[in-house]
Amino acid sequence: MTIHRLFIFIGILIICAACTRKEKAGEIASTSPNEKNQVIISGEKNSYFSPLSVSIRVQTQTRQDSLWVEIEQTEINKNTCLVDWLNNNECIVTLYHRDMDRHTIHLQIVPKGIIIKQQQSS
């Protein structure tokens, strides 16, 4: 019976180890029409059961800023993340959850940094 318990214990350790490693979960980059600003969206999963941590980085010629959000998704790709540039300094980032709910972030780039004009889930 002791060997049986040892195998169960080792199995539980393996499952726990698989659930706690961080994994990259895709990246998308989009450049403004004048090619002076760039939005880079990348995802990271802390475990299989955790939500996707999404980093949204905005790079300009003079600075870089970022923000984080969490969504229920497995990865960032062209089907789960859209970037729509309204002009050279404004874009709308749309992140889709597994159930196709949307998390929309309206970003405006100004000389002092990023303004989050609107953030909503629907």
Backbone as XML, in Angstrom:
<?xml version="1.0"?>
<chain id="A" units="angstrom">
  <residue number="1" name="MET">
    <atom name="N" x="0.812" y="-1.186" z="0.000"/>
    <atom name="CA" x="0.000" y="0.000" z="0.000"/>
    <atom name="C" x="0.867" y="1.266" z="0.000"/>
  </residue>
  <residue number="2" name="THR">
    <atom name="N" x="2.083" y="1.197" z="0.507"/>
    <atom name="CA" x="2.962" y="2.357" z="0.572"/>
    <atom name="C" x="3.367" y="2.815" z="-0.827"/>
  </residue>
  <residue number="3" name="ILE">
    <atom name="N" x="3.669" y="1.914" z="-1.734"/>
    <atom name="CA" x="4.048" y="2.282" z="-3.101"/>
    <atom name="C" x="2.868" y="2.943" z="-3.808"/>
  </residue>
  <residue number="4" name="HIS">
    <atom name="N" x="1.670" y="2.448" z="-3.553"/>
    <atom name="CA" x="0.472" y="3.040" z="-4.143"/>
    <atom name="C" x="0.329" y="4.503" z="-3.706"/>
  </residue>
  <residue number="5" name="ARG">
    <atom name="N" x="0.532" y="4.788" z="-2.443"/>
    <atom name="CA" x="0.455" y="6.159" z="-1.923"/>
    <atom name="C" x="1.571" y="7.026" z="-2.499"/>
  </residue>
  <residue number="6" name="LEU">
    <atom name="N" x="2.745" y="6.434" z="-2.693"/>
    <atom name="CA" x="3.865" y="7.173" z="-3.275"/>
    <atom name="C" x="3.529" y="7.606" z="-4.704"/>
  </residue>
  <residue number="7" name="PHE">
    <atom name="N" x="2.949" y="6.715" z="-5.497"/>
    <atom name="CA" x="2.558" y="7.063" z="-6.860"/>
    <atom name="C" x="1.488" y="8.156" z="-6.870"/>
  </residue>
  <residue number="8" name="ILE">
    <atom name="N" x="0.548" y="8.097" z="-5.968"/>
    <atom name="CA" x="-0.481" y="9.142" z="-5.875"/>
    <atom name="C" x="0.170" y="10.475" z="-5.521"/>
  </residue>
  <residue number="9" name="PHE">
    <atom name="N" x="1.086" y="10.459" z="-4.565"/>
    <atom name="CA" x="1.779" y="11.676" z="-4.148"/>
    <atom name="C" x="2.575" y="12.274" z="-5.308"/>
  </residue>
  <residue number="10" name="ILE">
    <atom name="N" x="3.304" y="11.449" z="-6.040"/>
    <atom name="CA" x="4.093" y="11.925" z="-7.188"/>
    <atom name="C" x="3.170" y="12.470" z="-8.267"/>
  </residue>
  <residue number="11" name="GLY">
    <atom name="N" x="2.046" y="11.810" z="-8.491"/>
    <atom name="CA" x="1.066" y="12.293" z="-9.471"/>
    <atom name="C" x="0.527" y="13.659" z="-9.112"/>
  </residue>
  <residue number="12" name="ILE">
    <atom name="N" x="0.233" y="13.865" z="-7.836"/>
    <atom name="CA" x="-0.265" y="15.163" z="-7.380"/>
    <atom name="C" x="0.810" y="16.235" z="-7.557"/>
  </residue>
  <residue number="13" name="LEU">
    <atom name="N" x="2.061" y="15.908" z="-7.262"/>
    <atom name="CA" x="3.151" y="16.868" z="-7.459"/>
    <atom name="C" x="3.301" y="17.262" z="-8.926"/>
  </residue>
  <residue number="14" name="ILE">
    <atom name="N" x="3.183" y="16.301" z="-9.813"/>
    <atom name="CA" x="3.301" y="16.584" z="-11.246"/>
    <atom name="C" x="2.164" y="17.486" z="-11.706"/>
  </residue>
  <residue number="15" name="ILE">
    <atom name="N" x="0.959" y="17.221" z="-11.247"/>
    <atom name="CA" x="-0.192" y="18.053" z="-11.613"/>
    <atom name="C" x="-0.006" y="19.464" z="-11.079"/>
  </residue>
  <residue number="16" name="CYS">
    <atom name="N" x="0.441" y="19.591" z="-9.844"/>
    <atom name="CA" x="0.662" y="20.932" z="-9.264"/>
    <atom name="C" x="1.745" y="21.688" z="-10.014"/>
  </residue>
  <residue number="17" name="ALA">
    <atom name="N" x="2.797" y="21.003" z="-10.403"/>
    <atom name="CA" x="3.877" y="21.657" z="-11.147"/>
    <atom name="C" x="3.385" y="22.141" z="-12.509"/>
  </residue>
  <residue number="18" name="ALA">
    <atom name="N" x="2.530" y="21.362" z="-13.143"/>
    <atom name="CA" x="1.993" y="21.763" z="-14.448"/>
    <atom name="C" x="1.053" y="22.951" z="-14.325"/>
  </residue>
  <residue number="19" name="CYS">
    <atom name="N" x="0.436" y="23.115" z="-13.198"/>
    <atom name="CA" x="-0.541" y="24.193" z="-13.005"/>
    <atom name="C" x="0.100" y="25.506" z="-12.566"/>
  </residue>
  <residue number="20" name="THR">
    <atom name="N" x="1.368" y="25.531" z="-12.265"/>
    <atom name="CA" x="1.961" y="26.751" z="-11.717"/>
    <atom name="C" x="3.060" y="27.357" z="-12.581"/>
  </residue>
  <residue number="21" name="ARG">
    <atom name="N" x="3.299" y="26.864" z="-13.744"/>
    <atom name="CA" x="4.340" y="27.475" z="-14.567"/>
    <atom name="C" x="3.750" y="28.567" z="-15.453"/>
  </residue>
  <residue number="22" name="LYS">
    <atom name="N" x="4.534" y="29.608" z="-15.690"/>
    <atom name="CA" x="4.099" y="30.697" z="-16.548"/>
    <atom name="C" x="4.426" y="30.353" z="-17.989"/>
  </residue>
  <residue number="23" name="GLU">
    <atom name="N" x="3.473" y="30.627" z="-18.857"/>
    <atom name="CA" x="3.669" y="30.349" z="-20.272"/>
    <atom name="C" x="3.322" y="31.566" z="-21.097"/>
  </residue>
  <residue number="24" name="LYS">
    <atom name="N" x="4.129" y="31.835" z="-22.099"/>
    <atom name="CA" x="3.786" y="32.870" z="-23.071"/>
    <atom name="C" x="2.576" y="32.381" z="-23.850"/>
  </residue>
  <residue number="25" name="ALA">
    <atom name="N" x="1.670" y="33.298" z="-24.138"/>
    <atom name="CA" x="0.441" y="32.903" z="-24.818"/>
    <atom name="C" x="0.154" y="33.828" z="-26.000"/>
  </residue>
  <residue number="26" name="GLY">
    <atom name="N" x="1.152" y="34.064" z="-26.802"/>
    <atom name="CA" x="0.965" y="34.824" z="-28.032"/>
    <atom name="C" x="1.278" y="36.301" z="-27.905"/>
  </residue>
  <residue number="27" name="GLU">
    <atom name="N" x="1.496" y="36.918" z="-29.066"/>
    <atom name="CA" x="1.803" y="38.349" z="-29.121"/>
    <atom name="C" x="1.372" y="38.896" z="-30.473"/>
  </residue>
  <residue number="28" name="ILE">
    <atom name="N" x="0.838" y="40.109" z="-30.439"/>
    <atom name="CA" x="0.433" y="40.814" z="-31.658"/>
    <atom name="C" x="0.980" y="42.238" z="-31.569"/>
  </residue>
  <residue number="29" name="ALA">
    <atom name="N" x="1.476" y="42.740" z="-32.678"/>
    <atom name="CA" x="1.949" y="44.128" z="-32.739"/>
    <atom name="C" x="1.202" y="44.847" z="-33.859"/>
  </residue>
  <residue number="30" name="SER">
    <atom name="N" x="0.874" y="46.106" z="-33.610"/>
    <atom name="CA" x="0.191" y="46.924" z="-34.603"/>
    <atom name="C" x="0.818" y="48.314" z="-34.595"/>
  </residue>
  <residue number="31" name="THR">
    <atom name="N" x="1.051" y="48.854" z="-35.791"/>
    <atom name="CA" x="1.706" y="50.143" z="-35.939"/>
    <atom name="C" x="0.717" y="51.171" z="-36.474"/>
  </residue>
  <residue number="32" name="SER">
    <atom name="N" x="0.827" y="52.396" z="-35.981"/>
    <atom name="CA" x="-0.052" y="53.480" z="-36.420"/>
    <atom name="C" x="0.155" y="53.759" z="-37.903"/>
  </residue>
  <residue number="33" name="PRO">
    <atom name="N" x="-0.818" y="54.429" z="-38.547"/>
    <atom name="CA" x="-0.678" y="54.714" z="-39.986"/>
    <atom name="C" x="0.596" y="55.491" z="-40.349"/>
  </residue>
  <residue number="34" name="ASN">
    <atom name="N" x="1.041" y="56.396" z="-39.474"/>
    <atom name="CA" x="2.264" y="57.146" z="-39.781"/>
    <atom name="C" x="3.531" y="56.418" z="-39.316"/>
  </residue>
  <residue number="35" name="GLU">
    <atom name="N" x="3.357" y="55.234" z="-38.755"/>
    <atom name="CA" x="4.439" y="54.349" z="-38.306"/>
    <atom name="C" x="5.292" y="54.934" z="-37.186"/>
  </residue>
  <residue number="36" name="LYS">
    <atom name="N" x="4.741" y="55.884" z="-36.413"/>
    <atom name="CA" x="5.488" y="56.474" z="-35.304"/>
    <atom name="C" x="5.110" y="55.868" z="-33.955"/>
  </residue>
  <residue number="37" name="ASN">
    <atom name="N" x="3.963" y="55.219" z="-33.886"/>
    <atom name="CA" x="3.486" y="54.613" z="-32.639"/>
    <atom name="C" x="3.199" y="53.136" z="-32.872"/>
  </residue>
  <residue number="38" name="GLN">
    <atom name="N" x="3.394" y="52.358" z="-31.833"/>
    <atom name="CA" x="3.151" y="50.923" z="-31.942"/>
    <atom name="C" x="2.488" y="50.410" z="-30.671"/>
  </residue>
  <residue number="39" name="VAL">
    <atom name="N" x="1.532" y="49.516" z="-30.856"/>
    <atom name="CA" x="0.875" y="48.832" z="-29.742"/>
    <atom name="C" x="1.275" y="47.366" z="-29.824"/>
  </residue>
  <residue number="40" name="ILE">
    <atom name="N" x="1.788" y="46.836" z="-28.719"/>
    <atom name="CA" x="2.201" y="45.427" z="-28.658"/>
    <atom name="C" x="1.372" y="44.756" z="-27.564"/>
  </residue>
  <residue number="41" name="ILE">
    <atom name="N" x="0.634" y="43.739" z="-27.931"/>
    <atom name="CA" x="-0.239" y="43.043" z="-26.992"/>
    <atom name="C" x="0.278" y="41.625" z="-26.845"/>
  </residue>
  <residue number="42" name="SER">
    <atom name="N" x="0.572" y="41.235" z="-25.610"/>
    <atom name="CA" x="1.083" y="39.891" z="-25.363"/>
    <atom name="C" x="0.338" y="39.273" z="-24.188"/>
  </residue>
  <residue number="43" name="GLY">
    <atom name="N" x="0.265" y="37.950" z="-24.201"/>
    <atom name="CA" x="-0.440" y="37.239" z="-23.145"/>
    <atom name="C" x="0.473" y="36.283" z="-22.402"/>
  </residue>
  <residue number="44" name="GLU">
    <atom name="N" x="0.129" y="36.033" z="-21.149"/>
    <atom name="CA" x="0.876" y="35.093" z="-20.313"/>
    <atom name="C" x="-0.111" y="34.379" z="-19.391"/>
  </residue>
  <residue number="45" name="LYS">
    <atom name="N" x="0.019" y="33.065" z="-19.322"/>
    <atom name="CA" x="-0.831" y="32.269" z="-18.428"/>
    <atom name="C" x="0.016" y="31.800" z="-17.263"/>
  </residue>
  <residue number="46" name="ASN">
    <atom name="N" x="-0.500" y="32.026" z="-16.044"/>
    <atom name="CA" x="0.204" y="31.561" z="-14.850"/>
    <atom name="C" x="-0.045" y="30.085" z="-14.596"/>
  </residue>
  <residue number="47" name="SER">
    <atom name="N" x="-1.220" y="29.618" z="-14.962"/>
    <atom name="CA" x="-1.543" y="28.199" z="-14.855"/>
    <atom name="C" x="-2.651" y="27.896" z="-15.843"/>
  </residue>
  <residue number="48" name="TYR">
    <atom name="N" x="-2.913" y="26.635" z="-16.035"/>
    <atom name="CA" x="-3.951" y="26.233" z="-16.982"/>
    <atom name="C" x="-5.308" y="26.810" z="-16.607"/>
  </residue>
  <residue number="49" name="PHE">
    <atom name="N" x="-5.577" y="26.910" z="-15.318"/>
    <atom name="CA" x="-6.885" y="27.334" z="-14.844"/>
    <atom name="C" x="-7.013" y="28.843" z="-14.645"/>
  </residue>
  <residue number="50" name="SER">
    <atom name="N" x="-5.920" y="29.575" z="-14.727"/>
    <atom name="CA" x="-5.957" y="31.011" z="-14.457"/>
    <atom name="C" x="-6.385" y="31.785" z="-15.706"/>
  </residue>
  <residue number="51" name="PRO">
    <atom name="N" x="-6.872" y="33.019" z="-15.506"/>
    <atom name="CA" x="-7.178" y="33.861" z="-16.674"/>
    <atom name="C" x="-5.883" y="34.269" z="-17.374"/>
  </residue>
  <residue number="52" name="LEU">
    <atom name="N" x="-6.032" y="34.759" z="-18.583"/>
    <atom name="CA" x="-4.886" y="35.211" z="-19.363"/>
    <atom name="C" x="-4.531" y="36.629" z="-18.934"/>
  </residue>
  <residue number="53" name="SER">
    <atom name="N" x="-3.294" y="36.833" z="-18.509"/>
    <atom name="CA" x="-2.801" y="38.179" z="-18.183"/>
    <atom name="C" x="-2.314" y="38.806" z="-19.475"/>
  </residue>
  <residue number="54" name="VAL">
    <atom name="N" x="-2.913" y="39.940" z="-19.818"/>
    <atom name="CA" x="-2.606" y="40.587" z="-21.093"/>
    <atom name="C" x="-1.865" y="41.898" z="-20.830"/>
  </residue>
  <residue number="55" name="SER">
    <atom name="N" x="-0.706" y="42.023" z="-21.439"/>
    <atom name="CA" x="0.080" y="43.255" z="-21.376"/>
    <atom name="C" x="-0.175" y="44.041" z="-22.653"/>
  </residue>
  <residue number="56" name="ILE">
    <atom name="N" x="-0.548" y="45.316" z="-22.497"/>
    <atom name="CA" x="-0.722" y="46.204" z="-23.643"/>
    <atom name="C" x="0.344" y="47.291" z="-23.515"/>
  </residue>
  <residue number="57" name="ARG">
    <atom name="N" x="1.349" y="47.218" z="-24.386"/>
    <atom name="CA" x="2.452" y="48.191" z="-24.369"/>
    <atom name="C" x="2.286" y="49.156" z="-25.532"/>
  </residue>
  <residue number="58" name="VAL">
    <atom name="N" x="2.461" y="50.416" z="-25.238"/>
    <atom name="CA" x="2.415" y="51.438" z="-26.273"/>
    <atom name="C" x="3.802" y="52.061" z="-26.368"/>
  </residue>
  <residue number="59" name="GLN">
    <atom name="N" x="4.378" y="51.992" z="-27.564"/>
    <atom name="CA" x="5.705" y="52.559" z="-27.789"/>
    <atom name="C" x="5.586" y="53.715" z="-28.771"/>
  </residue>
  <residue number="60" name="THR">
    <atom name="N" x="6.177" y="54.854" z="-28.365"/>
    <atom name="CA" x="6.266" y="56.004" z="-29.259"/>
    <atom name="C" x="7.742" y="56.241" z="-29.540"/>
  </residue>
  <residue number="61" name="GLN">
    <atom name="N" x="8.036" y="57.298" z="-30.246"/>
    <atom name="CA" x="9.435" y="57.598" z="-30.535"/>
    <atom name="C" x="10.190" y="58.039" z="-29.291"/>
  </residue>
  <residue number="62" name="THR">
    <atom name="N" x="9.469" y="58.501" z="-28.261"/>
    <atom name="CA" x="10.142" y="59.055" z="-27.089"/>
    <atom name="C" x="9.891" y="58.294" z="-25.790"/>
  </residue>
  <residue number="63" name="ARG">
    <atom name="N" x="8.883" y="57.436" z="-25.747"/>
    <atom name="CA" x="8.590" y="56.750" z="-24.482"/>
    <atom name="C" x="7.852" y="55.439" z="-24.707"/>
  </residue>
  <residue number="64" name="GLN">
    <atom name="N" x="7.707" y="54.710" z="-23.609"/>
    <atom name="CA" x="6.970" y="53.449" z="-23.618"/>
    <atom name="C" x="6.127" y="53.376" z="-22.339"/>
  </residue>
  <residue number="65" name="ASP">
    <atom name="N" x="4.860" y="53.040" z="-22.478"/>
    <atom name="CA" x="3.962" y="52.853" z="-21.344"/>
    <atom name="C" x="3.229" y="51.536" z="-21.531"/>
  </residue>
  <residue number="66" name="SER">
    <atom name="N" x="2.705" y="51.011" z="-20.428"/>
    <atom name="CA" x="1.972" y="49.752" z="-20.542"/>
    <atom name="C" x="0.870" y="49.668" z="-19.504"/>
  </residue>
  <residue number="67" name="LEU">
    <atom name="N" x="-0.062" y="48.776" z="-19.755"/>
    <atom name="CA" x="-1.120" y="48.468" z="-18.806"/>
    <atom name="C" x="-1.428" y="46.985" z="-18.908"/>
  </residue>
  <residue number="68" name="TRP">
    <atom name="N" x="-2.072" y="46.459" z="-17.854"/>
    <atom name="CA" x="-2.396" y="45.037" z="-17.780"/>
    <atom name="C" x="-3.888" y="44.855" z="-17.597"/>
  </residue>
  <residue number="69" name="VAL">
    <atom name="N" x="-4.433" y="43.834" z="-18.243"/>
    <atom name="CA" x="-5.809" y="43.411" z="-18.019"/>
    <atom name="C" x="-5.826" y="41.892" z="-17.995"/>
  </residue>
  <residue number="70" name="GLU">
    <atom name="N" x="-6.886" y="41.316" z="-17.478"/>
    <atom name="CA" x="-7.059" y="39.861" z="-17.490"/>
    <atom name="C" x="-8.323" y="39.523" z="-18.248"/>
  </residue>
  <residue number="71" name="ILE">
    <atom name="N" x="-8.237" y="38.477" z="-19.083"/>
    <atom name="CA" x="-9.402" y="38.000" z="-19.804"/>
    <atom name="C" x="-9.446" y="36.478" z="-19.713"/>
  </residue>
  <residue number="72" name="GLU">
    <atom name="N" x="-10.621" y="35.928" z="-19.917"/>
    <atom name="CA" x="-10.784" y="34.472" z="-19.959"/>
    <atom name="C" x="-10.542" y="34.017" z="-21.390"/>
  </residue>
  <residue number="73" name="GLN">
    <atom name="N" x="-9.308" y="33.633" z="-21.663"/>
    <atom name="CA" x="-8.896" y="33.225" z="-22.994"/>
    <atom name="C" x="-7.646" y="32.372" z="-22.857"/>
  </residue>
  <residue number="74" name="THR">
    <atom name="N" x="-7.319" y="31.606" z="-23.886"/>
    <atom name="CA" x="-6.143" y="30.750" z="-23.822"/>
    <atom name="C" x="-4.914" y="31.383" z="-24.462"/>
  </residue>
  <residue number="75" name="GLU">
    <atom name="N" x="-5.126" y="32.282" z="-25.453"/>
    <atom name="CA" x="-3.980" y="32.898" z="-26.105"/>
    <atom name="C" x="-4.371" y="34.190" z="-26.812"/>
  </residue>
  <residue number="76" name="ILE">
    <atom name="N" x="-3.360" y="34.958" z="-27.164"/>
    <atom name="CA" x="-3.533" y="36.169" z="-27.965"/>
    <atom name="C" x="-3.182" y="35.817" z="-29.401"/>
  </residue>
  <residue number="77" name="ASN">
    <atom name="N" x="-4.110" y="36.068" z="-30.307"/>
    <atom name="CA" x="-3.861" y="35.873" z="-31.737"/>
    <atom name="C" x="-4.792" y="36.809" z="-32.510"/>
  </residue>
  <residue number="78" name="LYS">
    <atom name="N" x="-4.778" y="36.725" z="-33.829"/>
    <atom name="CA" x="-5.579" y="37.659" z="-34.635"/>
    <atom name="C" x="-7.079" y="37.442" z="-34.475"/>
  </residue>
  <residue number="79" name="ASN">
    <atom name="N" x="-7.502" y="36.299" z="-33.934"/>
    <atom name="CA" x="-8.921" y="36.047" z="-33.706"/>
    <atom name="C" x="-9.385" y="36.499" z="-32.325"/>
  </residue>
  <residue number="80" name="THR">
    <atom name="N" x="-8.464" y="36.638" z="-31.385"/>
    <atom name="CA" x="-8.830" y="37.004" z="-30.014"/>
    <atom name="C" x="-8.474" y="38.442" z="-29.666"/>
  </residue>
  <residue number="81" name="CYS">
    <atom name="N" x="-7.794" y="39.143" z="-30.573"/>
    <atom name="CA" x="-7.356" y="40.517" z="-30.293"/>
    <atom name="C" x="-7.353" y="41.323" z="-31.588"/>
  </residue>
  <residue number="82" name="LEU">
    <atom name="N" x="-8.009" y="42.474" z="-31.550"/>
    <atom name="CA" x="-8.025" y="43.374" z="-32.706"/>
    <atom name="C" x="-7.551" y="44.753" z="-32.267"/>
  </residue>
  <residue number="83" name="VAL">
    <atom name="N" x="-6.775" y="45.408" z="-33.127"/>
    <atom name="CA" x="-6.346" y="46.794" z="-32.889"/>
    <atom name="C" x="-6.822" y="47.608" z="-34.082"/>
  </residue>
  <residue number="84" name="ASP">
    <atom name="N" x="-7.647" y="48.613" z="-33.809"/>
    <atom name="CA" x="-8.199" y="49.471" z="-34.856"/>
    <atom name="C" x="-7.711" y="50.894" z="-34.617"/>
  </residue>
  <residue number="85" name="TRP">
    <atom name="N" x="-6.868" y="51.401" z="-35.505"/>
    <atom name="CA" x="-6.329" y="52.758" z="-35.380"/>
    <atom name="C" x="-7.353" y="53.750" z="-35.915"/>
  </residue>
  <residue number="86" name="LEU">
    <atom name="N" x="-7.766" y="54.702" z="-35.087"/>
    <atom name="CA" x="-8.691" y="55.749" z="-35.496"/>
    <atom name="C" x="-7.946" y="56.879" z="-36.192"/>
  </residue>
  <residue number="87" name="ASN">
    <atom name="N" x="-6.726" y="57.137" z="-35.740"/>
    <atom name="CA" x="-5.816" y="58.099" z="-36.355"/>
    <atom name="C" x="-4.408" y="57.725" z="-35.892"/>
  </residue>
  <residue number="88" name="ASN">
    <atom name="N" x="-3.444" y="58.597" z="-36.091"/>
    <atom name="CA" x="-2.058" y="58.273" z="-35.736"/>
    <atom name="C" x="-1.812" y="58.154" z="-34.238"/>
  </residue>
  <residue number="89" name="ASN">
    <atom name="N" x="-2.701" y="58.736" z="-33.412"/>
    <atom name="CA" x="-2.491" y="58.767" z="-31.965"/>
    <atom name="C" x="-3.616" y="58.139" z="-31.159"/>
  </residue>
  <residue number="90" name="GLU">
    <atom name="N" x="-4.549" y="57.472" z="-31.799"/>
    <atom name="CA" x="-5.663" y="56.842" z="-31.091"/>
    <atom name="C" x="-5.967" y="55.485" z="-31.685"/>
  </residue>
  <residue number="91" name="CYS">
    <atom name="N" x="-6.224" y="54.532" z="-30.799"/>
    <atom name="CA" x="-6.621" y="53.209" z="-31.275"/>
    <atom name="C" x="-7.596" y="52.573" z="-30.289"/>
  </residue>
  <residue number="92" name="ILE">
    <atom name="N" x="-8.317" y="51.601" z="-30.786"/>
    <atom name="CA" x="-9.216" y="50.808" z="-29.951"/>
    <atom name="C" x="-8.703" y="49.377" z="-29.971"/>
  </residue>
  <residue number="93" name="VAL">
    <atom name="N" x="-8.430" y="48.855" z="-28.786"/>
    <atom name="CA" x="-7.991" y="47.470" z="-28.638"/>
    <atom name="C" x="-9.204" y="46.665" z="-28.162"/>
  </residue>
  <residue number="94" name="THR">
    <atom name="N" x="-9.537" y="45.612" z="-28.893"/>
    <atom name="CA" x="-10.652" y="44.748" z="-28.519"/>
    <atom name="C" x="-10.111" y="43.355" z="-28.237"/>
  </residue>
  <residue number="95" name="LEU">
    <atom name="N" x="-10.342" y="42.879" z="-27.022"/>
    <atom name="CA" x="-9.935" y="41.542" z="-26.604"/>
    <atom name="C" x="-11.190" y="40.696" z="-26.439"/>
  </residue>
  <residue number="96" name="TYR">
    <atom name="N" x="-11.185" y="39.514" z="-27.017"/>
    <atom name="CA" x="-12.348" y="38.623" z="-26.942"/>
    <atom name="C" x="-12.117" y="37.523" z="-25.911"/>
  </residue>
  <residue number="97" name="HIS">
    <atom name="N" x="-13.090" y="37.339" z="-25.020"/>
    <atom name="CA" x="-13.078" y="36.238" z="-24.064"/>
    <atom name="C" x="-13.486" y="34.952" z="-24.784"/>
  </residue>
  <residue number="98" name="ARG">
    <atom name="N" x="-13.335" y="33.818" z="-24.110"/>
    <atom name="CA" x="-13.732" y="32.526" z="-24.693"/>
    <atom name="C" x="-15.195" y="32.516" z="-25.112"/>
  </residue>
  <residue number="99" name="ASP">
    <atom name="N" x="-16.050" y="33.132" z="-24.300"/>
    <atom name="CA" x="-17.485" y="33.137" z="-24.597"/>
    <atom name="C" x="-17.868" y="34.280" z="-25.542"/>
  </residue>
  <residue number="100" name="MET">
    <atom name="N" x="-16.874" y="34.915" z="-26.161"/>
    <atom name="CA" x="-17.003" y="35.988" z="-27.134"/>
    <atom name="C" x="-17.470" y="37.311" z="-26.528"/>
  </residue>
  <residue number="101" name="ASP">
    <atom name="N" x="-17.503" y="37.432" z="-25.200"/>
    <atom name="CA" x="-17.661" y="38.749" z="-24.590"/>
    <atom name="C" x="-16.440" y="39.572" z="-24.981"/>
  </residue>
  <residue number="102" name="ARG">
    <atom name="N" x="-16.612" y="40.892" z="-25.046"/>
    <atom name="CA" x="-15.522" y="41.758" z="-25.484"/>
    <atom name="C" x="-15.035" y="42.637" z="-24.343"/>
  </residue>
  <residue number="103" name="HIS">
    <atom name="N" x="-13.748" y="42.879" z="-24.333"/>
    <atom name="CA" x="-13.131" y="43.853" z="-23.425"/>
    <atom name="C" x="-12.508" y="44.895" z="-24.344"/>
  </residue>
  <residue number="104" name="THR">
    <atom name="N" x="-13.058" y="46.108" z="-24.343"/>
    <atom name="CA" x="-12.640" y="47.157" z="-25.264"/>
    <atom name="C" x="-11.897" y="48.252" z="-24.508"/>
  </residue>
  <residue number="105" name="ILE">
    <atom name="N" x="-10.749" y="48.645" z="-25.037"/>
    <atom name="CA" x="-9.928" y="49.688" z="-24.427"/>
    <atom name="C" x="-9.617" y="50.728" z="-25.496"/>
  </residue>
  <residue number="106" name="HIS">
    <atom name="N" x="-10.023" y="51.963" z="-25.239"/>
    <atom name="CA" x="-9.783" y="53.070" z="-26.166"/>
    <atom name="C" x="-8.564" y="53.828" z="-25.653"/>
  </residue>
  <residue number="107" name="LEU">
    <atom name="N" x="-7.478" y="53.799" z="-26.410"/>
    <atom name="CA" x="-6.220" y="54.426" z="-26.004"/>
    <atom name="C" x="-5.947" y="55.676" z="-26.830"/>
  </residue>
  <residue number="108" name="GLN">
    <atom name="N" x="-5.478" y="56.705" z="-26.157"/>
    <atom name="CA" x="-5.038" y="57.915" z="-26.844"/>
    <atom name="C" x="-3.607" y="58.200" z="-26.412"/>
  </residue>
  <residue number="109" name="ILE">
    <atom name="N" x="-2.746" y="58.422" z="-27.380"/>
    <atom name="CA" x="-1.337" y="58.696" z="-27.112"/>
    <atom name="C" x="-1.143" y="60.210" z="-27.137"/>
  </residue>
  <residue number="110" name="VAL">
    <atom name="N" x="-0.643" y="60.736" z="-26.025"/>
    <atom name="CA" x="-0.365" y="62.174" z="-25.897"/>
    <atom name="C" x="1.106" y="62.327" z="-25.510"/>
  </residue>
  <residue number="111" name="PRO">
    <atom name="N" x="1.667" y="63.513" z="-25.629"/>
    <atom name="CA" x="3.094" y="63.683" z="-25.309"/>
    <atom name="C" x="3.487" y="63.219" z="-23.903"/>
  </residue>
  <residue number="112" name="LYS">
    <atom name="N" x="2.583" y="63.302" z="-22.937"/>
    <atom name="CA" x="2.920" y="62.911" z="-21.567"/>
    <atom name="C" x="2.673" y="61.431" z="-21.282"/>
  </residue>
  <residue number="113" name="GLY">
    <atom name="N" x="2.123" y="60.692" z="-22.217"/>
    <atom name="CA" x="1.874" y="59.271" z="-21.985"/>
    <atom name="C" x="0.630" y="58.772" z="-22.690"/>
  </residue>
  <residue number="114" name="ILE">
    <atom name="N" x="-0.055" y="57.835" z="-22.051"/>
    <atom name="CA" x="-1.244" y="57.214" z="-22.620"/>
    <atom name="C" x="-2.455" y="57.641" z="-21.807"/>
  </residue>
  <residue number="115" name="ILE">
    <atom name="N" x="-3.525" y="57.965" z="-22.494"/>
    <atom name="CA" x="-4.798" y="58.220" z="-21.827"/>
    <atom name="C" x="-5.722" y="57.066" z="-22.177"/>
  </residue>
  <residue number="116" name="ILE">
    <atom name="N" x="-6.260" y="56.419" z="-21.153"/>
    <atom name="CA" x="-7.258" y="55.375" z="-21.380"/>
    <atom name="C" x="-8.600" y="56.089" z="-21.387"/>
  </residue>
  <residue number="117" name="LYS">
    <atom name="N" x="-9.138" y="56.311" z="-22.576"/>
    <atom name="CA" x="-10.352" y="57.100" z="-22.703"/>
    <atom name="C" x="-11.597" y="56.309" z="-22.293"/>
  </residue>
  <residue number="118" name="GLN">
    <atom name="N" x="-11.562" y="55.007" z="-22.523"/>
    <atom name="CA" x="-12.722" y="54.200" z="-22.207"/>
    <atom name="C" x="-12.281" y="52.755" z="-22.087"/>
  </residue>
  <residue number="119" name="GLN">
    <atom name="N" x="-12.812" y="52.087" z="-21.077"/>
    <atom name="CA" x="-12.522" y="50.668" z="-20.909"/>
    <atom name="C" x="-13.834" y="50.010" z="-20.498"/>
  </residue>
  <residue number="120" name="GLN">
    <atom name="N" x="-14.265" y="49.041" z="-21.271"/>
    <atom name="CA" x="-15.534" y="48.407" z="-20.943"/>
    <atom name="C" x="-15.524" y="46.950" z="-21.359"/>
  </residue>
  <residue number="121" name="SER">
    <atom name="N" x="-16.347" y="46.186" z="-20.687"/>
    <atom name="CA" x="-16.579" y="44.785" z="-21.038"/>
    <atom name="C" x="-18.028" y="44.644" z="-21.448"/>
  </residue>
  <residue number="122" name="SER">
    <atom name="N" x="-18.259" y="43.844" z="-22.454"/>
    <atom name="CA" x="-19.638" y="43.593" z="-22.877"/>
    <atom name="C" x="-19.795" y="42.176" z="-23.385"/>
  </residue>
</chain>
